[in-house]
Amino acid sequence: MGQAELQPFQYTPEEYFALEEKSEVRHEFYEGEIFAMAGASIAHNTIAGNFYIALRSSLRGKKCRAQMEAVRLAVQENQHYTYPDVMVSCDPADQRESQQLHHPVLIVEVLSPSTEAYDRGLKFNQYKKLPSLRHYLLVSQTTWLVEWYQLTEHGAWAHTALAEAEDALAIPELGLAMTLAEVYEEAGVVPMKLNFGTEEK
């Protein structure tokens, strides 16, 4: 007789919200399953903080707000909830929210080994369903690399890789202009190096 297959416990959205109110650990929710979020490294926090500080400054006087990872995003109501590392919303309804946003224009995810496949795959495919989203940034914490996905006027997602210190992330509608050196300031992350020489014996 074969071993019974264990079914994951299914939570209702209401049970998930109740859990989040009491829990010291944040959880993401996808179609009834919940996933505890791992603790972040110092490099991860520093990079996310650099984005948040730059965005807070660039958005001053604009009708947009930057939020950090403690704010939940409703990707699909009652189906999928996440905690992006940094996001920006310019939607008036989001400005009145106290716990979660619905209409981000920009999302930043700092990659971790345990979440990279999720951030690149399922999560990005889900984020693409957000009508408001225009910019998605995947940021390495092991080397200097920012992958910038922009929604074009034709509805396609264009990809730009930034890997040099002077490479600039410029998003005029948000007033943001950051070089890669500013993204990784004080994060202790080593720039990518190309070595075409022969190794010394």
C-alpha positions in Angstrom: 0.0 0.0 0.0 1.4 3.4 -1.0 2.2 6.1 1.4 -0.6 8.7 1.7 0.2 12.0 0.1 0.2 14.8 2.6 -2.0 17.7 1.5 -0.9 21.2 2.5 -3.2 22.9 5.1 -5.5 25.4 3.4 -6.1 28.8 5.0 -9.0 31.1 4.1 -7.9 34.8 3.5 -9.6 35.7 6.8 -7.5 33.1 8.7 -4.4 34.4 7.0 -5.1 38.0 8.0 -5.8 36.9 11.6 -2.5 35.0 11.7 -0.6 38.0 10.4 -2.0 40.3 13.1 -0.7 38.0 15.8 2.5 36.6 14.2 6.0 38.1 14.7 7.0 36.4 11.4 5.5 37.7 8.2 3.9 35.2 5.8 3.1 35.3 2.1 -0.2 33.8 1.0 -0.9 31.9 -2.3 -4.1 30.1 -3.1 -4.7 29.0 0.5 -1.1 28.1 1.4 1.1 30.3 3.6 4.9 30.6 3.5 7.0 32.1 6.3 9.5 34.7 5.2 13.1 34.1 6.1 15.1 36.7 8.0 17.0 39.1 5.8 20.8 39.6 5.7 22.5 42.9 6.4 23.4 43.3 2.7 19.7 42.7 1.8 18.5 45.3 4.3 21.1 47.8 3.3 20.3 47.6 -0.4 16.5 47.8 0.2 17.1 50.7 2.5 19.2 52.5 -0.1 16.3 52.2 -2.6 13.8 53.4 0.0 15.8 56.4 1.0 16.4 57.4 -2.6 12.7 57.0 -3.4 11.6 58.9 -0.4 13.7 61.8 -1.5 12.8 61.7 -5.2 9.0 61.5 -4.4 9.0 64.5 -2.1 6.2 66.8 -3.3 4.7 64.1 -5.6 1.5 62.2 -5.0 3.4 58.9 -4.7 4.6 57.0 -1.6 7.4 54.5 -1.1 6.9 51.6 1.3 9.2 49.0 2.7 8.8 45.3 3.3 6.5 45.4 6.3 3.6 46.6 4.0 1.6 43.9 2.3 0.7 43.9 -1.4 -2.7 42.4 -2.5 -1.5 40.9 -5.8 -4.8 39.1 -6.4 -7.6 39.7 -3.9 -8.2 36.6 -1.7 -5.7 34.6 -3.8 -2.1 36.1 -3.5 -0.5 38.4 -0.9 3.2 39.3 -0.8 5.6 41.6 1.1 7.8 43.3 -1.6 11.1 44.6 -0.3 10.3 48.1 -1.6 7.3 49.4 -3.6 5.9 52.7 -4.8 2.2 53.5 -5.3 0.8 56.7 -6.8 -2.8 55.6 -6.4 -5.0 57.9 -4.2 -6.9 54.8 -2.8 -3.6 53.3 -1.7 -2.7 56.5 0.2 -5.7 55.9 2.5 -4.8 52.2 3.3 -3.3 51.3 6.6 -1.9 47.8 6.0 -1.7 46.9 2.4 -1.4 48.3 -1.1 -3.2 47.3 -4.3 -1.8 49.5 -7.1 2.1 49.7 -7.1 3.8 51.4 -10.0 7.3 50.0 -9.0 8.3 46.9 -7.1 11.8 46.1 -5.9 12.8 42.6 -4.8 16.3 42.0 -3.4 17.1 38.4 -4.4 18.0 35.7 -1.8 19.0 32.1 -2.7 15.8 30.7 -1.2 13.5 33.1 -3.0 15.2 33.9 -6.3 13.3 31.3 -8.4 10.0 32.4 -6.9 10.8 36.1 -7.5 11.8 35.5 -11.2 9.0 33.0 -12.0 5.7 32.7 -10.3 5.9 36.0 -8.4 6.8 38.0 -11.5 4.1 36.3 -13.6 1.6 37.3 -10.9 2.9 40.8 -10.6 2.4 41.3 -14.4 -1.3 41.0 -13.7 -1.3 44.3 -11.7 -2.6 46.9 -14.1 -0.7 49.7 -12.3 2.8 48.1 -12.4 5.4 49.7 -14.7 8.8 48.8 -13.2 10.0 45.6 -11.6 13.6 45.4 -10.2 15.4 42.2 -9.3 18.5 43.1 -7.3 21.4 40.7 -6.6 22.9 40.8 -3.1 26.0 38.7 -4.1 27.3 40.9 -6.9 26.5 44.3 -8.5 23.6 43.5 -10.7 20.2 45.1 -11.1 17.8 43.6 -13.6 15.2 46.2 -14.6 12.0 45.2 -16.3 9.9 48.0 -17.8 6.5 47.8 -19.3 6.6 49.3 -22.7 3.8 51.2 -24.5 3.3 48.1 -26.6 2.5 46.0 -23.5 5.8 44.0 -23.5 8.3 43.8 -20.6 11.7 45.2 -21.7 14.8 43.9 -19.8 17.8 46.0 -18.9 20.8 44.7 -16.9 22.9 47.2 -14.9 26.3 45.9 -13.8 28.7 48.8 -13.9 29.2 51.3 -11.0 28.2 54.2 -13.2 25.2 52.5 -14.8 22.1 54.6 -13.9 18.6 53.5 -13.0 16.6 56.5 -14.2 12.8 56.6 -13.8 11.8 60.2 -14.7 8.1 59.8 -13.7 9.3 59.0 -10.1 12.1 61.5 -10.2 14.5 58.6 -9.5 18.1 58.6 -10.7 20.4 56.1 -8.9 23.8 54.8 -10.1 24.7 51.2 -9.2 27.3 52.5 -6.8 24.5 54.2 -4.9 22.3 51.1 -4.9 25.1 49.1 -3.3 26.5 51.8 -1.0 27.7 50.4 2.3 26.1 47.0 1.5 29.5 45.1 1.5 28.8 43.5 -1.9 31.7 43.1 -4.4 31.2 44.3 -8.0 31.2 41.7 -10.8 34.6 41.2 -12.3 35.5 39.7 -15.6 38.8 37.8 -15.7 40.1 36.7 -19.1 43.7 36.2 -18.0 45.3 32.8 -17.1 45.4 31.8 -13.5 48.7 32.0 -11.7 50.3 28.6 -10.8 
